[in-house]
Amino acid sequence: MTEHPFDEDIDMNRIKQWLGNLGVLLALVAGLAGWIFLPWYAVLALALLLAAWLLLTRRGRQTLAVAGVGISSLPQRWGASSVIVIGIAGVVGVLVAMLAMGEGFEATLNRTGNDTSAIVLRGGSQAETNSVITRDQVPLVSQLDGIARGSDGRPLVSPELSQVVSLTTRADGTDANAQLRGVGDAAWTLRPQVRISEGRKFAAGKRELVVGAGAQKQYVGLEVGQQVEFANQPWTIVGVFESGDSHESELWADAEVLGPTYQRTSFQSVTVKLDGKDGFQRLKAALAADPRLKLDVETTRHYYNKQSEGLTKLITILGTVVGSIMAIGAVFGALNTMYAAVAGRAREIATLRALGFRGLPVVVAVMLETMLLALLGGVLGAALAWLIFNGYTASTLSGNFSQVMFEFKVAPELMWTGLKWALGIGLVGGLYPALRAARLPVTEALRAA
């Protein structure tokens, strides 16, 4: 069999065409990624430039005319156009909801700590559960420089126990971990945001509990006056407290009673009040200078930020991956819809081209139409995410292996991110149909129509 003399040229042309399409696709992906991370003022500037071009230039006014014809015909093809709107609404809704979960969890833990208090842990410990501070170390820590003192002259220090206990959830009746914290009187002074909303504080030396409002909502049997059994001993619930942070997911008891119950001879952490702006640096230097104390210290803000970091990153990555997969489907839906719209308007586009409309107004007009539908989908998805998930209460495992209650937080920044995703999908989904409309031969389109 003899080879065609032009086979090699044909193959090379196909390879070049394939590489060219791949380059365009990579450029679109890179452009979409850059678009998503643009700040609002950059997007506003681009929108103003586009508006100025549409209103002040001849081709811009031609674009408005072409876009007006296309948009006016949307009610006649609303069934096909709704594919774009619903598809993008699903993408934005899922993405915003996933990011709102991470935002809510991070905000809850961020509210728990501040820069005026610090937590002391065993050297190298990442959380309270794997930290041990012996009782003879507590007086040594209390005398360190950088720790504030109360009105009675005593250092504001709270040695605390952390015990994971099992409780039954209200949602499905299964067992889940909760954090039982052993504290002393100083804990209430160090955390002024914690206030009793029902009942009273536990009495020293008694097996009494106060429970966080979040824990009471999540677990059964935590009403005031009821008893729960921990370590085969009955504990009476005497109060409920609110704090607006992750402590609301905890149960508090007297550390001197909780320790012997679980045969604990040491503490897990020591929380202290810092003395002035340089209190943390002074305390850190004092700890490092004492060879008897192999302990680490960090501000409570930094500690709780670190506890939320891993899960927040995981949720963000998962949300982005799921959103990207759904976005690909939405892009194909937009492509199919707009290709069909361009084919159905072949005579109209050809007539405009014959009247002197150039290719650029046609391209921009088709893309404006697609991005309008994408914007509608984005607004719908963001609104649904806000209505359904904003303030929705959930729980997840914390760094202490206990459940932390938090609320989904659909912040305006997340809704703005969802809208940018929607417009990006519309941009990619409308580009190729727009180019096809601009390249449509006038004579062929009129003949076909």
Disulfide bonds with the S-S distance in Angstrom:
none
